[in-house]
Amino acid sequence: MTSFLRSDRSRPVAVWLLAVAVLVLAMVVVGGATRLTGSGLSITEWKPVTGALPPMGEEAWGNEFAKYQKIPQYQQVNRGMTLAQFKSIYGWEWAHRLLARLVVAAFAIPLVVFLVRRQIPRRLIWRCAGMFGLLAMQAVVGWWMVASGLAGRVSVAPERLATHLGLALALFVLLVWTALDADAGQSRQANPTRWRAGSLIFLGAAYVQSLLGALVAGAHAGFIYNDWPLMNGALVPKDYAGDGLWATLAHNQASVQFHHRIGAYLLLAAALTLAGMAWRARYLAAEARMLGLAVGGVVLMQAVLGVATLMTGVPLWLGILHQLGAAILLATATAFAWRVGRT
């Protein structure tokens, strides 16, 4: 009967949430590969249920290819593509959507089981419901993003890509934080020191920097200005200003890459400062001090990956590693912010 008594903590719930977080991480990585291979518009319809299966037989493949041939990306970029080449890009997008379906199932089914067995700490029930809402919203936003590239464009709108990735990363952060809460139980006393606010501000800055990176990806801005530390010999690119404020913020290749670079410098300086302060703060728990050092190390690694990715023209494997590094940074910053907020 003990399993039916609600407790303040639950390790099985923590393991479940971390497992879902790993699936979300995989979805983010495959999504990055889908974008880098130009595969995201290969499936031109949204079929949440029947779309779980790939085309069966040559006739079905021919029908899917015919639908793709009607959109601007094929007509302006991939005209003359063979069916075999289409199957390759279709596979990336299908895998991305399959992972999304697996994430929903991996979250929803255990959620119902844990609720029935009353194993989810009461204080976390509404948070889990909110995360399920984020999952549902992510599906809608994903199609909204794809739809932006099916007419009038040859790729998805950068701001919609940033929204789609931003929701995935927000869900990832919430899963990690809630898993830590479920495993440790409710803190009996919050830690009121400056570390609480500072760590949350840093986590927010890392999240914003990830969104800036999504705008770079959406505008294909990583394929220009491949020198560093200057941009074609200048500190500020000559074509920085876009056609209006919104274009400068989200669509102009030079400006979005410049913003991402400046954000990286500021985040690196903040991370190294945070790591040094955490190491010297002997009153912090050993776990918190080590996590502070880890944050500094991950940001440094991510900066090196970013420069290498840019200067080599964004090869697929480096682009994937750079996006994976962003998620690892968010997980590390989340763990640090969670830990310093507890006594």
Sequence and secondary structure as in RCSB ss.txt:
>XXXX:A:sequence
MTSFLRSDRSRPVAVWLLAVAVLVLAMVVVGGATRLTGSGLSITEWKPVTGALPPMGEEAWGNEFAKYQKIPQYQ
QVNRGMTLAQFKSIYGWEWAHRLLARLVVAAFAIPLVVFLVRRQIPRRLIWRCAGMFGLLAMQAVVGWWMVASGL
AGRVSVAPERLATHLGLALALFVLLVWTALDADAGQSRQANPTRWRAGSLIFLGAAYVQSLLGALVAGAHAGFIY
NDWPLMNGALVPKDYAGDGLWATLAHNQASVQFHHRIGAYLLLAAALTLAGMAWRARYLAAEARMLGLAVGGVVL
MQAVLGVATLMTGVPLWLGILHQLGAAILLATATAFAWRVGRT
>XXXX:A:secstr
 GGGS  S  HHHHHHHHHHHHHHHHHHHHHHHHHHTT TTS  S  TTGGGS   SHHHHHHHHHHHTTSHHHH
HTSTT  HHHHHHHHHHHHHHHHHHHHHHHHHHHHHHHHHHTT S HHHHHHHHHHHHHHHHHHHHHHHHHHTTS
SS SS  HHHHHHHHHHHHHHHHHHHHHHHHHHH   SSB  SHHHHHHHHHHHHHHHHHHHHHHHHHTTGGGS 
  SSSBTTBSS TT   SSHHIIIII HHHHHHHHHHHHHHHHHHHHHHHHHHHH TTS HHHHHHHHHHHHHHH
HHHHHHHHHHHTT  HHHHHHHHHHHHHHHHHHHHHHHHHTB 
